[in-house]
Amino acid sequence: MTQMAIRFVSVFFLISVIFVNESVADNLRVMLHEGELPPYYFKDADTRTGIVKDVFNAFAEETGDTIEFVRCPFNRSQRKFDLGEIDIEPMSNPAWRQSAKVLGVFSKPFAVSDSIILFRADKAIADVTPQDLFGKTIGGVRGYYYPVYNPYLVDGRINTHILENENKLVQLLLAGRLDQAFMNKDSAFYQIKEQGLKDKLVISRPYDSLDMMIRFHPSKQDVIPRFNKAIDKLMNDGTIAKIYEQYR
């Protein structure tokens, strides 16, 4: 083969590689709700990124896709997903979306969401059961559903005090107006770390755990294999664990 032919083959191969890489990359619109839910996401003006952005930026580095975060209220974001105007719900589970108009297609799990009860330190019950809370009042967040405890909340054996967000629950615990509150473990760890509350609040063992997956609109299901590959890599090399640990 002549030197000119070798150069032609090399250039052709380089162009082919570039074309293949560009052809599999996509611009993906990822759901991000308004306001904040530390440590998963923060307000637009906040310099902190949060777990969702950090994890998806790591995914994008592996898959070559471009990530566009789309902020809107929860109900509107679900309608946009149904219409294909949002491609991804970043942390979800089929159990949460059984009644959705468009169920979506799910990746393999990349994390676990643990539900715990956050106690004021002097009222802590490490291995709490529903029966331990009969006749007591527990804090919760508006719009959230607590399946393990719901039968006892419905029939009144356990009372609830519903607030707008986790930060307000923490404030009432510290003020002594609540003894315990429903909380996501990541949120509880973050609040304790940021406010220096290690000696004032205690986290129970998880009473419920659910796999976290990426929910894709069916029009983007061809993207799932490369995201599953990225999940495997980032879980095996500890990248996802390190991202979570930064907020604990």
C-alpha positions in Angstrom: 0.0 0.0 0.0 1.4 3.4 -1.0 2.0 6.2 1.6 -0.9 8.2 0.1 -3.3 5.2 0.4 -2.3 4.7 4.0 -3.0 8.4 4.7 -6.4 8.1 3.0 -7.3 5.0 5.0 -6.2 6.7 8.3 -8.3 9.8 7.6 -11.3 7.8 6.6 -11.0 5.7 9.8 -10.8 8.9 11.9 -13.8 10.4 10.2 -15.7 7.2 10.7 -14.9 7.1 14.4 -16.0 10.7 14.9 -19.2 10.0 12.9 -20.1 6.9 15.0 -19.5 8.8 18.3 -21.7 11.7 17.2 -24.4 9.4 15.9 -24.9 7.7 19.2 -24.8 10.9 21.3 -28.0 12.6 22.1 -29.3 15.7 23.8 -31.4 14.5 26.8 -33.8 16.6 28.7 -33.7 15.6 32.4 -36.5 16.5 34.9 -35.5 18.7 37.7 -38.3 20.2 39.9 -38.6 23.8 41.0 -37.2 24.9 44.3 -34.8 22.6 46.1 -34.6 19.1 47.7 -31.2 18.9 49.4 -29.0 17.0 48.8 -30.6 15.9 45.5 -30.9 19.3 43.9 -30.7 23.0 44.9 -32.2 26.2 43.7 -31.0 27.6 40.4 -29.0 30.5 42.0 -27.3 28.1 44.4 -23.7 27.3 43.7 -24.1 23.8 45.0 -24.9 21.2 42.4 -26.5 18.3 44.2 -26.5 14.5 43.7 -28.7 14.5 40.6 -26.5 16.9 38.6 -23.3 15.3 39.8 -24.4 11.8 38.9 -25.8 12.8 35.5 -22.7 14.8 34.6 -20.7 11.6 35.4 -23.1 9.6 33.2 -22.7 12.1 30.4 -18.9 11.8 30.5 -19.3 8.0 29.9 -22.1 8.0 27.3 -21.1 11.1 25.3 -24.7 12.5 25.7 -25.5 16.2 26.4 -27.6 16.7 29.5 -30.2 19.5 29.7 -31.9 20.0 33.1 -35.5 21.2 32.7 -37.0 22.8 35.8 -40.8 22.9 36.4 -43.3 22.0 39.1 -43.7 18.2 39.7 -47.1 17.8 38.1 -46.1 19.8 35.0 -42.9 17.8 34.7 -44.9 14.6 34.7 -47.1 15.9 31.9 -44.1 17.0 29.9 -42.7 13.5 30.3 -46.0 12.0 29.0 -45.8 14.3 26.0 -42.1 13.4 25.3 -41.0 17.0 26.1 -38.9 15.6 28.9 -36.8 12.5 28.2 -35.7 11.4 31.7 -36.9 11.3 35.2 -33.5 11.0 37.0 -34.5 9.0 40.1 -37.5 6.8 40.0 -39.0 3.3 40.4 -41.8 1.6 38.5 -43.7 1.3 41.8 -44.0 5.1 41.9 -45.4 5.4 38.4 -47.9 2.6 38.0 -50.7 5.1 37.4 -48.7 7.3 35.0 -50.1 7.8 31.6 -46.7 6.8 30.2 -45.0 4.4 32.4 -41.6 4.8 30.7 -38.7 2.4 30.4 -36.3 1.9 33.3 -32.6 1.5 33.5 -30.9 -0.9 35.9 -30.7 0.4 39.5 -27.8 2.8 40.4 -28.7 3.7 44.0 -31.1 2.9 46.9 -33.5 5.2 48.5 -33.9 4.4 52.2 -36.8 5.7 54.3 -36.0 6.3 57.9 -37.5 8.0 60.9 -35.6 11.0 62.3 -35.8 11.4 66.0 -34.9 14.1 68.5 -31.9 12.5 70.3 -33.7 12.1 73.7 -36.6 10.3 72.0 -34.7 7.9 69.7 -35.8 4.4 68.9 -33.2 2.7 66.7 -35.3 -0.3 65.7 -38.6 1.5 65.6 -41.8 -0.3 64.6 -45.2 1.2 63.8 -46.4 -0.1 67.2 -43.8 2.1 69.0 -45.5 5.2 67.6 -49.1 4.3 68.4 -50.8 7.4 70.0 -47.9 9.6 68.9 -47.5 12.4 66.3 -45.0 12.1 63.5 -44.0 14.8 61.1 -44.3 14.3 57.3 -44.0 16.3 54.1 -47.0 17.3 52.0 -47.7 15.1 49.0 -45.4 12.3 50.2 -46.7 8.8 50.7 -45.4 6.4 53.4 -46.7 2.9 52.4 -45.4 1.0 55.4 -47.0 3.4 57.9 -50.0 4.4 55.8 -52.6 1.9 57.3 -51.8 3.3 60.8 -52.0 6.9 59.6 -55.3 6.3 57.9 -57.0 4.8 60.9 -55.5 7.3 63.3 -53.4 5.0 65.4 -50.5 7.3 64.5 -51.1 11.0 64.0 -49.3 13.2 61.5 -48.1 16.8 61.4 -47.7 17.7 57.7 -45.3 20.4 56.6 -43.9 21.8 53.3 -40.4 20.4 53.4 -37.8 18.4 55.3 -36.0 21.5 56.6 -39.2 22.6 58.5 -39.5 19.1 60.0 -35.9 19.5 61.3 -36.8 22.9 62.8 -39.8 21.5 64.7 -37.7 18.6 66.0 -35.1 21.0 67.3 -37.7 23.2 68.9 -39.2 20.2 70.7 -42.6 20.5 68.9 -42.0 17.1 67.3 -40.3 14.0 68.6 -40.0 12.2 65.3 -40.5 12.7 61.5 -40.5 10.7 58.3 -37.4 11.4 56.3 -35.3 10.1 53.4 -32.0 9.0 54.8 -29.9 11.1 52.3 -31.9 14.2 53.3 -31.5 13.4 57.0 -27.7 12.9 56.7 -27.4 16.1 54.8 -29.3 18.2 57.3 -27.3 16.7 60.2 -24.0 17.4 58.5 -24.8 21.0 57.3 -26.3 22.1 60.6 -23.9 20.2 62.9 -26.8 18.2 64.5 -25.0 15.0 65.2 -25.7 15.1 68.9 -29.2 16.4 68.6 -30.9 14.1 66.0 -30.8 10.4 65.5 -31.5 8.4 62.4 -33.4 5.1 62.7 -32.6 2.0 60.7 -34.3 2.0 57.3 -37.9 0.8 57.5 -38.3 0.7 53.7 -35.8 0.7 50.8 -36.4 1.1 47.1 -34.1 0.8 44.1 -33.5 4.1 42.3 -33.4 3.8 38.5 -33.5 6.2 35.5 -36.9 6.5 33.9 -36.7 7.1 30.2 -39.5 8.1 27.8 -40.1 5.2 25.4 -38.9 7.4 22.5 -35.4 7.3 24.1 -35.2 3.6 25.0 -32.4 3.1 22.6 -30.3 5.2 25.0 -30.7 2.7 27.9 -27.9 0.2 26.9 -25.2 2.8 27.1 -26.6 4.2 30.3 -26.7 0.7 31.8 -23.0 0.3 30.8 -22.2 3.7 32.5 -24.0 2.6 35.6 -22.0 -0.6 35.8 -18.7 1.3 35.4 -19.5 4.1 37.9 -20.8 1.7 40.5 -17.8 -0.6 40.2 -15.2 2.2 40.3 -16.9 3.8 43.3 -17.8 7.1 41.5 -21.5 7.1 42.5 -20.7 6.1 46.1 -18.2 9.0 46.3 -20.8 11.5 45.0 -23.3 10.4 47.6 -20.7 10.5 50.3 -19.9 14.2 49.6 -23.3 15.1 50.9 -23.2 13.1 54.1 
